[in-house]
């Protein structure tokens, strides 16, 4: 049973990393569920690398969250964990 869900927040560069949360993000992209935190980080980074999620031409950045799969994505901003990674 998958233990984590991948959530990617797309935020404006005018918002600091700590303030980039679901409520302040330009967009929220939900990725697949994965078995563990390591797979979440790897699959999340691969998902970012293989897609064109951002349209801002340097005005946006992505924040990768790995949240427990049993939590609702709406609570993702409150579930930031050590697996929280910023991709620029």
Order of alpha helices (4+ residues) and beta strands (2+ residues): beta-beta-alpha-beta-beta
